[in-house]
Amino acid sequence: MFDDIKTFFAELTSGGKSPTRFEPDDYRLAAAALMVHVATLDANLSETERAKLHTLLETRFGLDAADTDALIDAAVAADREAVDFYQFTRLLMRSLDEEGRRKVVAMMWQMVFADGDVTEFEDNVMWRVADLLAVPNRDRIELRRQIAAGRDPLDEST
């Protein structure tokens, strides 16, 4: 199973996409924009949240530091221009399988918990995005529970 997860992330990070330029149809940009959105619901992207976002994107998508910074900048811009979540969730639905979409929700929960506080607005956004990504409620709730308990559901060593 762990090899399947490694393979999945390897496939996600390859596929002919240029890591230095993130096009609007790049699922990594869509996922990052959703993470930026939940991180900035209560304010601007704090240094703590930006560091957490940087670590998540660099680790999960296999990017170097410069490419990760470029992805964050593109995600912030995409989030500012977005009218709703649909443009991002539609792309993720087309690009990722069920497990991949579940992983995006897990990364979003990690961003929500980055500042140590979960607001009612963040919880509501998580519910709506998970629903648009066809992630079942029980999975969304279980991912939240695991991350709140300090466990990383995407970490193969736990």
N, C-alpha and C positions, 0 to 999 in steps of 0.2 A: 504494500500500500504506500509506504514512504517513497519507494522508487517511482510510483505513479504520480505522486505529488511533485517530486523533483522534475519528472518528465513534463508534467503539465506546466510548471513555471518556466522550464527551458523553452517549451513551445510558445508560451506567451511572450517571452522576451525576444524570440527570433521572428522569423516569418518575413524577412525582407524589409522591415520597417527601419528607417534611419533613426538611430537613437538621439541624434543631435537636432533633429527637426521633428516636431510633433504636429502632424497634420490633424485637421478636424475629425477625420475618420479613424484616428488612432485610439483604440480602446483604453490605452494607458492614460491618455489625456482625459477621457471621459471619467475614468475611475479617480484620477487625481482631482479633477474639478469637483466631483461629489465629496471627496474628502476635505477639500478646501472649504466647500460650502458648510459642512457640519462644523468644521473647526472655527469658522468665522460667524456663526449665528449669534454668539454672545459678544463679539467684538472683532477687531482686526486680528489677523493671524499673528499671535504672540510668538516670541522667540522660542518658547518651550514647544508650542504647537508646530512651528516651522521645523524645528529640529526633529520632532517626532515624525512629521510628514516626510522629511528628507530621508530619515532612516528607513521608514516603511517603503518608500518608493525605490530607494537605492537597493534595498535588500530583496524586495519582492519582484522587482522588474530587472534586476541585474544591471543597473546603470552605474556609471562612475559619478563622482561628485558633480562635475560640470554639467553632465547630461541631466542629472537629477535637479539641479538648480534651474536649468532651462525648462524642464517639465513643470516644475512648481510655478515658474513665471507664466508659462502658457496656461496652466490650470487656473491660476488666479484671474488672468484675463478672460478665459472662457467662462468662468463662474460669474464674473461681473456682467458679461454680455448675455448670459442665459436668461430666458424668460421663465423657464421651468426645468424640471428634472428630465422631462421626456427625451430631449435630444441626447442626453447622456445615457439614460437607461435603455433607450431603443438601440443605440450602438452596442452597448454591453450585451443586450439580449441576442443580437446578431452575431457577436464576436465570441462570446464565452458560453461554455456549457453550464449546467446547473452548479457544479462544484466551483467553477470559476466565479460565477456570480455570488455564490456563498462566501468566497474568499474576499470579494470586494466589500461585502457587507461587514465581514470581520475586520477588515482594514478601516472601514468607516467607524466602527465601534471603537477601535483603538484611538482614532482621532477624537472621538467624543470624550473618551476618558483621559485624554492627554492632559487636560487641565484639572483633573480630579473631581470634576463636577458635571453632572448630567442635568440639563435643564429640560423642562417640559417641551420646549421647542425642538431641541435636539432629538428627544425621544420620538416626537411626532414625525420629524423628517426621516428618521431611521425607519419608522413603520411604513411611511409612504414609499420611500426608495426601495426597501426590501419587497414591498408588494409589487412595485413596478418591475422589479427584477425576478419576480416569481420565486422568491425565497420564502418558504413557508414560515408562518408565525412562530412555530415551535423552534425552528432553526435560528431565527432572529433573536428570540428570547434566550436560547441556550448560548449563542455567541456572546450576547450581552453579559450573561451570568459568568461565563468563563473569563472574559476580559475584566469584568469588575472584580473577580477573585484573583486577578494578577496572572492568570494563565493565558498563554498565546495559543489559540486553537490552530494556528498555522505553523507553529513550531513543531517539527518532527521529533525533537528530542524529549518533549513532555508527554 
